[in-house]
Amino acid sequence: MTNLIACLSTGKGTWGHVSRLIQDGEWENIYLITNDFGKENFSNEKKAELIVINPIKPVKELITELETKLKGKTDGEIALNLVSGSGKEHMAILSALLKLGVGVRLVGLTKDGVEEL
């Protein structure tokens, strides 16, 4: 089965997208990369593991932090969603995953449900 890694950060309406993606998809594990605000305020019925970062840090520090926090969580197939968050966060997530040697497929919620993009 597929593991979902999604950025859960800033952007109007993006939390709703991520929430529906979680609910409508079949995921073995769910990892949400978020900040302190997301940790305190996001809730979902499925048990997603929150990976908390400080997006103010320099991108190289974020990459190192994410690489450490994602290590061991990237076995199997990885579905990645970057609808929420900033370009800096997206760069750090992609870089960390690539440094871990992970191949990803991008997924999103469409009018037809969860689809590979």
Phi and psi restraints in degrees (range 20) as a CNS / XPLOR table:
assign (resid 1 and name C) (resid 2 and name N)
       (resid 2 and name CA) (resid 2 and name C) 1.0 -96.3 20.0 2
assign (resid 2 and name N) (resid 2 and name CA)
       (resid 2 and name C) (resid 3 and name N) 1.0 141.6 20.0 2
assign (resid 2 and name C) (resid 3 and name N)
       (resid 3 and name CA) (resid 3 and name C) 1.0 -95.8 20.0 2
assign (resid 3 and name N) (resid 3 and name CA)
       (resid 3 and name C) (resid 4 and name N) 1.0 138.0 20.0 2
assign (resid 3 and name C) (resid 4 and name N)
       (resid 4 and name CA) (resid 4 and name C) 1.0 -102.3 20.0 2
assign (resid 4 and name N) (resid 4 and name CA)
       (resid 4 and name C) (resid 5 and name N) 1.0 130.0 20.0 2
assign (resid 4 and name C) (resid 5 and name N)
       (resid 5 and name CA) (resid 5 and name C) 1.0 -119.7 20.0 2
assign (resid 5 and name N) (resid 5 and name CA)
       (resid 5 and name C) (resid 6 and name N) 1.0 123.2 20.0 2
assign (resid 5 and name C) (resid 6 and name N)
       (resid 6 and name CA) (resid 6 and name C) 1.0 -135.4 20.0 2
assign (resid 6 and name N) (resid 6 and name CA)
       (resid 6 and name C) (resid 7 and name N) 1.0 144.7 20.0 2
assign (resid 6 and name C) (resid 7 and name N)
       (resid 7 and name CA) (resid 7 and name C) 1.0 -84.1 20.0 2
assign (resid 7 and name N) (resid 7 and name CA)
       (resid 7 and name C) (resid 8 and name N) 1.0 130.6 20.0 2
assign (resid 7 and name C) (resid 8 and name N)
       (resid 8 and name CA) (resid 8 and name C) 1.0 -126.9 20.0 2
assign (resid 8 and name N) (resid 8 and name CA)
       (resid 8 and name C) (resid 9 and name N) 1.0 90.2 20.0 2
assign (resid 8 and name C) (resid 9 and name N)
       (resid 9 and name CA) (resid 9 and name C) 1.0 -138.2 20.0 2
assign (resid 9 and name N) (resid 9 and name CA)
       (resid 9 and name C) (resid 10 and name N) 1.0 -119.2 20.0 2
assign (resid 9 and name C) (resid 10 and name N)
       (resid 10 and name CA) (resid 10 and name C) 1.0 -98.0 20.0 2
assign (resid 10 and name N) (resid 10 and name CA)
       (resid 10 and name C) (resid 11 and name N) 1.0 162.2 20.0 2
assign (resid 10 and name C) (resid 11 and name N)
       (resid 11 and name CA) (resid 11 and name C) 1.0 127.0 20.0 2
assign (resid 11 and name N) (resid 11 and name CA)
       (resid 11 and name C) (resid 12 and name N) 1.0 123.9 20.0 2
assign (resid 11 and name C) (resid 12 and name N)
       (resid 12 and name CA) (resid 12 and name C) 1.0 -61.1 20.0 2
assign (resid 12 and name N) (resid 12 and name CA)
       (resid 12 and name C) (resid 13 and name N) 1.0 124.2 20.0 2
assign (resid 12 and name C) (resid 13 and name N)
       (resid 13 and name CA) (resid 13 and name C) 1.0 82.7 20.0 2
assign (resid 13 and name N) (resid 13 and name CA)
       (resid 13 and name C) (resid 14 and name N) 1.0 -3.3 20.0 2
assign (resid 13 and name C) (resid 14 and name N)
       (resid 14 and name CA) (resid 14 and name C) 1.0 -75.0 20.0 2
assign (resid 14 and name N) (resid 14 and name CA)
       (resid 14 and name C) (resid 15 and name N) 1.0 -27.7 20.0 2
assign (resid 14 and name C) (resid 15 and name N)
       (resid 15 and name CA) (resid 15 and name C) 1.0 -65.2 20.0 2
assign (resid 15 and name N) (resid 15 and name CA)
       (resid 15 and name C) (resid 16 and name N) 1.0 -37.4 20.0 2
assign (resid 15 and name C) (resid 16 and name N)
       (resid 16 and name CA) (resid 16 and name C) 1.0 -63.1 20.0 2
assign (resid 16 and name N) (resid 16 and name CA)
       (resid 16 and name C) (resid 17 and name N) 1.0 -40.2 20.0 2
assign (resid 16 and name C) (resid 17 and name N)
       (resid 17 and name CA) (resid 17 and name C) 1.0 -62.1 20.0 2
assign (resid 17 and name N) (resid 17 and name CA)
       (resid 17 and name C) (resid 18 and name N) 1.0 -49.0 20.0 2
assign (resid 17 and name C) (resid 18 and name N)
       (resid 18 and name CA) (resid 18 and name C) 1.0 -63.7 20.0 2
assign (resid 18 and name N) (resid 18 and name CA)
       (resid 18 and name C) (resid 19 and name N) 1.0 -41.5 20.0 2
assign (resid 18 and name C) (resid 19 and name N)
       (resid 19 and name CA) (resid 19 and name C) 1.0 -60.8 20.0 2
assign (resid 19 and name N) (resid 19 and name CA)
       (resid 19 and name C) (resid 20 and name N) 1.0 -45.5 20.0 2
assign (resid 19 and name C) (resid 20 and name N)
       (resid 20 and name CA) (resid 20 and name C) 1.0 -66.6 20.0 2
assign (resid 20 and name N) (resid 20 and name CA)
       (resid 20 and name C) (resid 21 and name N) 1.0 -37.5 20.0 2
assign (resid 20 and name C) (resid 21 and name N)
       (resid 21 and name CA) (resid 21 and name C) 1.0 -60.0 20.0 2
assign (resid 21 and name N) (resid 21 and name CA)
       (resid 21 and name C) (resid 22 and name N) 1.0 -43.1 20.0 2
assign (resid 21 and name C) (resid 22 and name N)
       (resid 22 and name CA) (resid 22 and name C) 1.0 -62.9 20.0 2
assign (resid 22 and name N) (resid 22 and name CA)
       (resid 22 and name C) (resid 23 and name N) 1.0 -48.3 20.0 2
assign (resid 22 and name C) (resid 23 and name N)
       (resid 23 and name CA) (resid 23 and name C) 1.0 -69.2 20.0 2
assign (resid 23 and name N) (resid 23 and name CA)
       (resid 23 and name C) (resid 24 and name N) 1.0 -39.8 20.0 2
assign (resid 23 and name C) (resid 24 and name N)
       (resid 24 and name CA) (resid 24 and name C) 1.0 -85.9 20.0 2
assign (resid 24 and name N) (resid 24 and name CA)
       (resid 24 and name C) (resid 25 and name N) 1.0 -17.0 20.0 2
assign (resid 24 and name C) (resid 25 and name N)
       (resid 25 and name CA) (resid 25 and name C) 1.0 -93.6 20.0 2
assign (resid 25 and name N) (resid 25 and name CA)
       (resid 25 and name C) (resid 26 and name N) 1.0 161.8 20.0 2
assign (resid 25 and name C) (resid 26 and name N)
       (resid 26 and name CA) (resid 26 and name C) 1.0 -103.3 20.0 2
assign (resid 26 and name N) (resid 26 and name CA)
       (resid 26 and name C) (resid 27 and name N) 1.0 106.7 20.0 2
assign (resid 26 and name C) (resid 27 and name N)
       (resid 27 and name CA) (resid 27 and name C) 1.0 -123.0 20.0 2
assign (resid 27 and name N) (resid 27 and name CA)
       (resid 27 and name C) (resid 28 and name N) 1.0 136.6 20.0 2
assign (resid 27 and name C) (resid 28 and name N)
       (resid 28 and name CA) (resid 28 and name C) 1.0 -72.5 20.0 2
assign (resid 28 and name N) (resid 28 and name CA)
       (resid 28 and name C) (resid 29 and name N) 1.0 -47.8 20.0 2
assign (resid 28 and name C) (resid 29 and name N)
       (resid 29 and name CA) (resid 29 and name C) 1.0 -137.0 20.0 2
assign (resid 29 and name N) (resid 29 and name CA)
       (resid 29 and name C) (resid 30 and name N) 1.0 151.3 20.0 2
assign (resid 29 and name C) (resid 30 and name N)
       (resid 30 and name CA) (resid 30 and name C) 1.0 -128.0 20.0 2
assign (resid 30 and name N) (resid 30 and name CA)
       (resid 30 and name C) (resid 31 and name N) 1.0 124.1 20.0 2
assign (resid 30 and name C) (resid 31 and name N)
       (resid 31 and name CA) (resid 31 and name C) 1.0 -121.5 20.0 2
assign (resid 31 and name N) (resid 31 and name CA)
       (resid 31 and name C) (resid 32 and name N) 1.0 120.9 20.0 2
assign (resid 31 and name C) (resid 32 and name N)
       (resid 32 and name CA) (resid 32 and name C) 1.0 -110.5 20.0 2
assign (resid 32 and name N) (resid 32 and name CA)
       (resid 32 and name C) (resid 33 and name N) 1.0 121.9 20.0 2
assign (resid 32 and name C) (resid 33 and name N)
       (resid 33 and name CA) (resid 33 and name C) 1.0 -92.1 20.0 2
assign (resid 33 and name N) (resid 33 and name CA)
       (resid 33 and name C) (resid 34 and name N) 1.0 117.0 20.0 2
assign (resid 33 and name C) (resid 34 and name N)
       (resid 34 and name CA) (resid 34 and name C) 1.0 -143.1 20.0 2
assign (resid 34 and name N) (resid 34 and name CA)
       (resid 34 and name C) (resid 35 and name N) 1.0 -176.2 20.0 2
assign (resid 34 and name C) (resid 35 and name N)
       (resid 35 and name CA) (resid 35 and name C) 1.0 -113.6 20.0 2
assign (resid 35 and name N) (resid 35 and name CA)
       (resid 35 and name C) (resid 36 and name N) 1.0 -176.0 20.0 2
assign (resid 35 and name C) (resid 36 and name N)
       (resid 36 and name CA) (resid 36 and name C) 1.0 -59.5 20.0 2
assign (resid 36 and name N) (resid 36 and name CA)
       (resid 36 and name C) (resid 37 and name N) 1.0 -38.0 20.0 2
assign (resid 36 and name C) (resid 37 and name N)
       (resid 37 and name CA) (resid 37 and name C) 1.0 -62.5 20.0 2
assign (resid 37 and name N) (resid 37 and name CA)
       (resid 37 and name C) (resid 38 and name N) 1.0 -44.2 20.0 2
assign (resid 37 and name C) (resid 38 and name N)
       (resid 38 and name CA) (resid 38 and name C) 1.0 -64.0 20.0 2
assign (resid 38 and name N) (resid 38 and name CA)
       (resid 38 and name C) (resid 39 and name N) 1.0 -40.2 20.0 2
assign (resid 38 and name C) (resid 39 and name N)
       (resid 39 and name CA) (resid 39 and name C) 1.0 -60.2 20.0 2
assign (resid 39 and name N) (resid 39 and name CA)
       (resid 39 and name C) (resid 40 and name N) 1.0 -40.2 20.0 2
assign (resid 39 and name C) (resid 40 and name N)
       (resid 40 and name CA) (resid 40 and name C) 1.0 -80.7 20.0 2
assign (resid 40 and name N) (resid 40 and name CA)
       (resid 40 and name C) (resid 41 and name N) 1.0 -24.6 20.0 2
assign (resid 40 and name C) (resid 41 and name N)
       (resid 41 and name CA) (resid 41 and name C) 1.0 -119.0 20.0 2
assign (resid 41 and name N) (resid 41 and name CA)
       (resid 41 and name C) (resid 42 and name N) 1.0 -14.2 20.0 2
assign (resid 41 and name C) (resid 42 and name N)
       (resid 42 and name CA) (resid 42 and name C) 1.0 -91.4 20.0 2
assign (resid 42 and name N) (resid 42 and name CA)
       (resid 42 and name C) (resid 43 and name N) 1.0 134.6 20.0 2
assign (resid 42 and name C) (resid 43 and name N)
       (resid 43 and name CA) (resid 43 and name C) 1.0 -135.0 20.0 2
assign (resid 43 and name N) (resid 43 and name CA)
       (resid 43 and name C) (resid 44 and name N) 1.0 148.3 20.0 2
assign (resid 43 and name C) (resid 44 and name N)
       (resid 44 and name CA) (resid 44 and name C) 1.0 -150.1 20.0 2
assign (resid 44 and name N) (resid 44 and name CA)
       (resid 44 and name C) (resid 45 and name N) 1.0 159.1 20.0 2
assign (resid 44 and name C) (resid 45 and name N)
       (resid 45 and name CA) (resid 45 and name C) 1.0 -76.9 20.0 2
assign (resid 45 and name N) (resid 45 and name CA)
       (resid 45 and name C) (resid 46 and name N) 1.0 -30.8 20.0 2
assign (resid 45 and name C) (resid 46 and name N)
       (resid 46 and name CA) (resid 46 and name C) 1.0 -84.7 20.0 2
assign (resid 46 and name N) (resid 46 and name CA)
       (resid 46 and name C) (resid 47 and name N) 1.0 152.9 20.0 2
assign (resid 46 and name C) (resid 47 and name N)
       (resid 47 and name CA) (resid 47 and name C) 1.0 -84.6 20.0 2
assign (resid 47 and name N) (resid 47 and name CA)
       (resid 47 and name C) (resid 48 and name N) 1.0 90.3 20.0 2
assign (resid 47 and name C) (resid 48 and name N)
       (resid 48 and name CA) (resid 48 and name C) 1.0 -90.0 20.0 2
assign (resid 48 and name N) (resid 48 and name CA)
       (resid 48 and name C) (resid 49 and name N) 1.0 139.1 20.0 2
assign (resid 48 and name C) (resid 49 and name N)
       (resid 49 and name CA) (resid 49 and name C) 1.0 -88.2 20.0 2
assign (resid 49 and name N) (resid 49 and name CA)
       (resid 49 and name C) (resid 50 and name N) 1.0 125.9 20.0 2
assign (resid 49 and name C) (resid 50 and name N)
       (resid 50 and name CA) (resid 50 and name C) 1.0 -90.7 20.0 2
assign (resid 50 and name N) (resid 50 and name CA)
       (resid 50 and name C) (resid 51 and name N) 1.0 127.8 20.0 2
assign (resid 50 and name C) (resid 51 and name N)
       (resid 51 and name CA) (resid 51 and name C) 1.0 -108.5 20.0 2
assign (resid 51 and name N) (resid 51 and name CA)
       (resid 51 and name C) (resid 52 and name N) 1.0 105.4 20.0 2
assign (resid 51 and name C) (resid 52 and name N)
       (resid 52 and name CA) (resid 52 and name C) 1.0 -90.7 20.0 2
assign (resid 52 and name N) (resid 52 and name CA)
       (resid 52 and name C) (resid 53 and name N) 1.0 129.5 20.0 2
assign (resid 52 and name C) (resid 53 and name N)
       (resid 53 and name CA) (resid 53 and name C) 1.0 -127.0 20.0 2
assign (resid 53 and name N) (resid 53 and name CA)
       (resid 53 and name C) (resid 54 and name N) 1.0 165.2 20.0 2
assign (resid 53 and name C) (resid 54 and name N)
       (resid 54 and name CA) (resid 54 and name C) 1.0 -107.6 20.0 2
assign (resid 54 and name N) (resid 54 and name CA)
       (resid 54 and name C) (resid 55 and name N) 1.0 101.6 20.0 2
assign (resid 54 and name C) (resid 55 and name N)
       (resid 55 and name CA) (resid 55 and name C) 1.0 -66.8 20.0 2
assign (resid 55 and name N) (resid 55 and name CA)
       (resid 55 and name C) (resid 56 and name N) 1.0 -4.8 20.0 2
assign (resid 55 and name C) (resid 56 and name N)
       (resid 56 and name CA) (resid 56 and name C) 1.0 -80.1 20.0 2
assign (resid 56 and name N) (resid 56 and name CA)
       (resid 56 and name C) (resid 57 and name N) 1.0 -21.4 20.0 2
assign (resid 56 and name C) (resid 57 and name N)
       (resid 57 and name CA) (resid 57 and name C) 1.0 -59.7 20.0 2
assign (resid 57 and name N) (resid 57 and name CA)
       (resid 57 and name C) (resid 58 and name N) 1.0 155.3 20.0 2
assign (resid 57 and name C) (resid 58 and name N)
       (resid 58 and name CA) (resid 58 and name C) 1.0 -60.5 20.0 2
assign (resid 58 and name N) (resid 58 and name CA)
       (resid 58 and name C) (resid 59 and name N) 1.0 149.8 20.0 2
assign (resid 58 and name C) (resid 59 and name N)
       (resid 59 and name CA) (resid 59 and name C) 1.0 -58.2 20.0 2
assign (resid 59 and name N) (resid 59 and name CA)
       (resid 59 and name C) (resid 60 and name N) 1.0 -38.1 20.0 2
assign (resid 59 and name C) (resid 60 and name N)
       (resid 60 and name CA) (resid 60 and name C) 1.0 -63.9 20.0 2
assign (resid 60 and name N) (resid 60 and name CA)
       (resid 60 and name C) (resid 61 and name N) 1.0 -36.5 20.0 2
assign (resid 60 and name C) (resid 61 and name N)
       (resid 61 and name CA) (resid 61 and name C) 1.0 -67.9 20.0 2
assign (resid 61 and name N) (resid 61 and name CA)
       (resid 61 and name C) (resid 62 and name N) 1.0 -39.1 20.0 2
assign (resid 61 and name C) (resid 62 and name N)
       (resid 62 and name CA) (resid 62 and name C) 1.0 -62.8 20.0 2
assign (resid 62 and name N) (resid 62 and name CA)
       (resid 62 and name C) (resid 63 and name N) 1.0 -41.7 20.0 2
assign (resid 62 and name C) (resid 63 and name N)
       (resid 63 and name CA) (resid 63 and name C) 1.0 -60.2 20.0 2
assign (resid 63 and name N) (resid 63 and name CA)
       (resid 63 and name C) (resid 64 and name N) 1.0 -48.6 20.0 2
assign (resid 63 and name C) (resid 64 and name N)
       (resid 64 and name CA) (resid 64 and name C) 1.0 -61.7 20.0 2
assign (resid 64 and name N) (resid 64 and name CA)
       (resid 64 and name C) (resid 65 and name N) 1.0 -43.7 20.0 2
assign (resid 64 and name C) (resid 65 and name N)
       (resid 65 and name CA) (resid 65 and name C) 1.0 -63.0 20.0 2
assign (resid 65 and name N) (resid 65 and name CA)
       (resid 65 and name C) (resid 66 and name N) 1.0 -45.5 20.0 2
assign (resid 65 and name C) (resid 66 and name N)
       (resid 66 and name CA) (resid 66 and name C) 1.0 -67.6 20.0 2
assign (resid 66 and name N) (resid 66 and name CA)
       (resid 66 and name C) (resid 67 and name N) 1.0 -38.5 20.0 2
assign (resid 66 and name C) (resid 67 and name N)
       (resid 67 and name CA) (resid 67 and name C) 1.0 -59.0 20.0 2
assign (resid 67 and name N) (resid 67 and name CA)
       (resid 67 and name C) (resid 68 and name N) 1.0 -43.7 20.0 2
assign (resid 67 and name C) (resid 68 and name N)
       (resid 68 and name CA) (resid 68 and name C) 1.0 -65.9 20.0 2
assign (resid 68 and name N) (resid 68 and name CA)
       (resid 68 and name C) (resid 69 and name N) 1.0 -45.9 20.0 2
assign (resid 68 and name C) (resid 69 and name N)
       (resid 69 and name CA) (resid 69 and name C) 1.0 -73.4 20.0 2
assign (resid 69 and name N) (resid 69 and name CA)
       (resid 69 and name C) (resid 70 and name N) 1.0 -25.7 20.0 2
assign (resid 69 and name C) (resid 70 and name N)
       (resid 70 and name CA) (resid 70 and name C) 1.0 -91.7 20.0 2
assign (resid 70 and name N) (resid 70 and name CA)
       (resid 70 and name C) (resid 71 and name N) 1.0 -15.3 20.0 2
assign (resid 70 and name C) (resid 71 and name N)
       (resid 71 and name CA) (resid 71 and name C) 1.0 -58.4 20.0 2
assign (resid 71 and name N) (resid 71 and name CA)
       (resid 71 and name C) (resid 72 and name N) 1.0 131.3 20.0 2
assign (resid 71 and name C) (resid 72 and name N)
       (resid 72 and name CA) (resid 72 and name C) 1.0 86.8 20.0 2
assign (resid 72 and name N) (resid 72 and name CA)
       (resid 72 and name C) (resid 73 and name N) 1.0 -6.8 20.0 2
assign (resid 72 and name C) (resid 73 and name N)
       (resid 73 and name CA) (resid 73 and name C) 1.0 -108.4 20.0 2
assign (resid 73 and name N) (resid 73 and name CA)
       (resid 73 and name C) (resid 74 and name N) 1.0 4.1 20.0 2
assign (resid 73 and name C) (resid 74 and name N)
       (resid 74 and name CA) (resid 74 and name C) 1.0 -112.6 20.0 2
assign (resid 74 and name N) (resid 74 and name CA)
       (resid 74 and name C) (resid 75 and name N) 1.0 20.4 20.0 2
assign (resid 74 and name C) (resid 75 and name N)
       (resid 75 and name CA) (resid 75 and name C) 1.0 -74.5 20.0 2
assign (resid 75 and name N) (resid 75 and name CA)
       (resid 75 and name C) (resid 76 and name N) 1.0 148.2 20.0 2
assign (resid 75 and name C) (resid 76 and name N)
       (resid 76 and name CA) (resid 76 and name C) 1.0 82.6 20.0 2
assign (resid 76 and name N) (resid 76 and name CA)
       (resid 76 and name C) (resid 77 and name N) 1.0 -164.1 20.0 2
assign (resid 76 and name C) (resid 77 and name N)
       (resid 77 and name CA) (resid 77 and name C) 1.0 -80.4 20.0 2
assign (resid 77 and name N) (resid 77 and name CA)
       (resid 77 and name C) (resid 78 and name N) 1.0 136.4 20.0 2
assign (resid 77 and name C) (resid 78 and name N)
       (resid 78 and name CA) (resid 78 and name C) 1.0 -116.7 20.0 2
assign (resid 78 and name N) (resid 78 and name CA)
       (resid 78 and name C) (resid 79 and name N) 1.0 124.7 20.0 2
assign (resid 78 and name C) (resid 79 and name N)
       (resid 79 and name CA) (resid 79 and name C) 1.0 -101.7 20.0 2
assign (resid 79 and name N) (resid 79 and name CA)
       (resid 79 and name C) (resid 80 and name N) 1.0 131.8 20.0 2
assign (resid 79 and name C) (resid 80 and name N)
       (resid 80 and name CA) (resid 80 and name C) 1.0 -120.8 20.0 2
assign (resid 80 and name N) (resid 80 and name CA)
       (resid 80 and name C) (resid 81 and name N) 1.0 133.1 20.0 2
assign (resid 80 and name C) (resid 81 and name N)
       (resid 81 and name CA) (resid 81 and name C) 1.0 -126.6 20.0 2
assign (resid 81 and name N) (resid 81 and name CA)
       (resid 81 and name C) (resid 82 and name N) 1.0 125.9 20.0 2
assign (resid 81 and name C) (resid 82 and name N)
       (resid 82 and name CA) (resid 82 and name C) 1.0 -122.2 20.0 2
assign (resid 82 and name N) (resid 82 and name CA)
       (resid 82 and name C) (resid 83 and name N) 1.0 31.6 20.0 2
assign (resid 82 and name C) (resid 83 and name N)
       (resid 83 and name CA) (resid 83 and name C) 1.0 -65.1 20.0 2
assign (resid 83 and name N) (resid 83 and name CA)
       (resid 83 and name C) (resid 84 and name N) 1.0 -39.1 20.0 2
assign (resid 83 and name C) (resid 84 and name N)
       (resid 84 and name CA) (resid 84 and name C) 1.0 -94.1 20.0 2
assign (resid 84 and name N) (resid 84 and name CA)
       (resid 84 and name C) (resid 85 and name N) 1.0 151.5 20.0 2
assign (resid 84 and name C) (resid 85 and name N)
       (resid 85 and name CA) (resid 85 and name C) 1.0 105.0 20.0 2
assign (resid 85 and name N) (resid 85 and name CA)
       (resid 85 and name C) (resid 86 and name N) 1.0 -179.0 20.0 2
assign (resid 85 and name C) (resid 86 and name N)
       (resid 86 and name CA) (resid 86 and name C) 1.0 -102.2 20.0 2
assign (resid 86 and name N) (resid 86 and name CA)
       (resid 86 and name C) (resid 87 and name N) 1.0 165.9 20.0 2
assign (resid 86 and name C) (resid 87 and name N)
       (resid 87 and name CA) (resid 87 and name C) 1.0 -59.5 20.0 2
assign (resid 87 and name N) (resid 87 and name CA)
       (resid 87 and name C) (resid 88 and name N) 1.0 -37.0 20.0 2
assign (resid 87 and name C) (resid 88 and name N)
       (resid 88 and name CA) (resid 88 and name C) 1.0 -62.5 20.0 2
assign (resid 88 and name N) (resid 88 and name CA)
       (resid 88 and name C) (resid 89 and name N) 1.0 -44.6 20.0 2
assign (resid 88 and name C) (resid 89 and name N)
       (resid 89 and name CA) (resid 89 and name C) 1.0 -64.4 20.0 2
assign (resid 89 and name N) (resid 89 and name CA)
       (resid 89 and name C) (resid 90 and name N) 1.0 -41.9 20.0 2
assign (resid 89 and name C) (resid 90 and name N)
       (resid 90 and name CA) (resid 90 and name C) 1.0 -62.7 20.0 2
assign (resid 90 and name N) (resid 90 and name CA)
       (resid 90 and name C) (resid 91 and name N) 1.0 -44.0 20.0 2
assign (resid 90 and name C) (resid 91 and name N)
       (resid 91 and name CA) (resid 91 and name C) 1.0 -59.9 20.0 2
assign (resid 91 and name N) (resid 91 and name CA)
       (resid 91 and name C) (resid 92 and name N) 1.0 -43.9 20.0 2
assign (resid 91 and name C) (resid 92 and name N)
       (resid 92 and name CA) (resid 92 and name C) 1.0 -65.3 20.0 2
assign (resid 92 and name N) (resid 92 and name CA)
       (resid 92 and name C) (resid 93 and name N) 1.0 -42.6 20.0 2
assign (resid 92 and name C) (resid 93 and name N)
       (resid 93 and name CA) (resid 93 and name C) 1.0 -64.0 20.0 2
assign (resid 93 and name N) (resid 93 and name CA)
       (resid 93 and name C) (resid 94 and name N) 1.0 -49.3 20.0 2
assign (resid 93 and name C) (resid 94 and name N)
       (resid 94 and name CA) (resid 94 and name C) 1.0 -62.0 20.0 2
assign (resid 94 and name N) (resid 94 and name CA)
       (resid 94 and name C) (resid 95 and name N) 1.0 -43.7 20.0 2
assign (resid 94 and name C) (resid 95 and name N)
       (resid 95 and name CA) (resid 95 and name C) 1.0 -62.6 20.0 2
assign (resid 95 and name N) (resid 95 and name CA)
       (resid 95 and name C) (resid 96 and name N) 1.0 -45.1 20.0 2
assign (resid 95 and name C) (resid 96 and name N)
       (resid 96 and name CA) (resid 96 and name C) 1.0 -61.7 20.0 2
assign (resid 96 and name N) (resid 96 and name CA)
       (resid 96 and name C) (resid 97 and name N) 1.0 -43.8 20.0 2
assign (resid 96 and name C) (resid 97 and name N)
       (resid 97 and name CA) (resid 97 and name C) 1.0 -64.6 20.0 2
assign (resid 97 and name N) (resid 97 and name CA)
       (resid 97 and name C) (resid 98 and name N) 1.0 -41.6 20.0 2
assign (resid 97 and name C) (resid 98 and name N)
       (resid 98 and name CA) (resid 98 and name C) 1.0 -65.8 20.0 2
assign (resid 98 and name N) (resid 98 and name CA)
       (resid 98 and name C) (resid 99 and name N) 1.0 -39.4 20.0 2
assign (resid 98 and name C) (resid 99 and name N)
       (resid 99 and name CA) (resid 99 and name C) 1.0 -65.0 20.0 2
assign (resid 99 and name N) (resid 99 and name CA)
       (resid 99 and name C) (resid 100 and name N) 1.0 -28.0 20.0 2
assign (resid 99 and name C) (resid 100 and name N)
       (resid 100 and name CA) (resid 100 and name C) 1.0 -82.3 20.0 2
assign (resid 100 and name N) (resid 100 and name CA)
       (resid 100 and name C) (resid 101 and name N) 1.0 -4.0 20.0 2
assign (resid 100 and name C) (resid 101 and name N)
       (resid 101 and name CA) (resid 101 and name C) 1.0 78.3 20.0 2
assign (resid 101 and name N) (resid 101 and name CA)
       (resid 101 and name C) (resid 102 and name N) 1.0 25.0 20.0 2
assign (resid 101 and name C) (resid 102 and name N)
       (resid 102 and name CA) (resid 102 and name C) 1.0 -92.8 20.0 2
assign (resid 102 and name N) (resid 102 and name CA)
       (resid 102 and name C) (resid 103 and name N) 1.0 133.8 20.0 2
assign (resid 102 and name C) (resid 103 and name N)
       (resid 103 and name CA) (resid 103 and name C) 1.0 -93.2 20.0 2
assign (resid 103 and name N) (resid 103 and name CA)
       (resid 103 and name C) (resid 104 and name N) 1.0 141.3 20.0 2
assign (resid 103 and name C) (resid 104 and name N)
       (resid 104 and name CA) (resid 104 and name C) 1.0 -128.2 20.0 2
assign (resid 104 and name N) (resid 104 and name CA)
       (resid 104 and name C) (resid 105 and name N) 1.0 158.0 20.0 2
assign (resid 104 and name C) (resid 105 and name N)
       (resid 105 and name CA) (resid 105 and name C) 1.0 -122.5 20.0 2
assign (resid 105 and name N) (resid 105 and name CA)
       (resid 105 and name C) (resid 106 and name N) 1.0 135.3 20.0 2
assign (resid 105 and name C) (resid 106 and name N)
       (resid 106 and name CA) (resid 106 and name C) 1.0 -81.2 20.0 2
assign (resid 106 and name N) (resid 106 and name CA)
       (resid 106 and name C) (resid 107 and name N) 1.0 134.9 20.0 2
assign (resid 106 and name C) (resid 107 and name N)
       (resid 107 and name CA) (resid 107 and name C) 1.0 -128.5 20.0 2
assign (resid 107 and name N) (resid 107 and name CA)
       (resid 107 and name C) (resid 108 and name N) 1.0 154.1 20.0 2
assign (resid 107 and name C) (resid 108 and name N)
       (resid 108 and name CA) (resid 108 and name C) 1.0 -154.9 20.0 2
assign (resid 108 and name N) (resid 108 and name CA)
       (resid 108 and name C) (resid 109 and name N) 1.0 166.9 20.0 2
assign (resid 108 and name C) (resid 109 and name N)
       (resid 109 and name CA) (resid 109 and name C) 1.0 -91.5 20.0 2
assign (resid 109 and name N) (resid 109 and name CA)
       (resid 109 and name C) (resid 110 and name N) 1.0 122.2 20.0 2
assign (resid 109 and name C) (resid 110 and name N)
       (resid 110 and name CA) (resid 110 and name C) 1.0 -118.8 20.0 2
assign (resid 110 and name N) (resid 110 and name CA)
       (resid 110 and name C) (resid 111 and name N) 1.0 179.2 20.0 2
assign (resid 110 and name C) (resid 111 and name N)
       (resid 111 and name CA) (resid 111 and name C) 1.0 -62.4 20.0 2
assign (resid 111 and name N) (resid 111 and name CA)
       (resid 111 and name C) (resid 112 and name N) 1.0 -19.7 20.0 2
assign (resid 111 and name C) (resid 112 and name N)
       (resid 112 and name CA) (resid 112 and name C) 1.0 -98.5 20.0 2
assign (resid 112 and name N) (resid 112 and name CA)
       (resid 112 and name C) (resid 113 and name N) 1.0 8.5 20.0 2
assign (resid 112 and name C) (resid 113 and name N)
       (resid 113 and name CA) (resid 113 and name C) 1.0 106.2 20.0 2
assign (resid 113 and name N) (resid 113 and name CA)
       (resid 113 and name C) (resid 114 and name N) 1.0 -159.3 20.0 2
assign (resid 113 and name C) (resid 114 and name N)
       (resid 114 and name CA) (resid 114 and name C) 1.0 -75.3 20.0 2
assign (resid 114 and name N) (resid 114 and name CA)
       (resid 114 and name C) (resid 115 and name N) 1.0 124.6 20.0 2
assign (resid 114 and name C) (resid 115 and name N)
       (resid 115 and name CA) (resid 115 and name C) 1.0 -137.8 20.0 2
assign (resid 115 and name N) (resid 115 and name CA)
       (resid 115 and name C) (resid 116 and name N) 1.0 150.8 20.0 2
assign (resid 115 and name C) (resid 116 and name N)
       (resid 116 and name CA) (resid 116 and name C) 1.0 -73.0 20.0 2
assign (resid 116 and name N) (resid 116 and name CA)
       (resid 116 and name C) (resid 117 and name N) 1.0 137.2 20.0 2
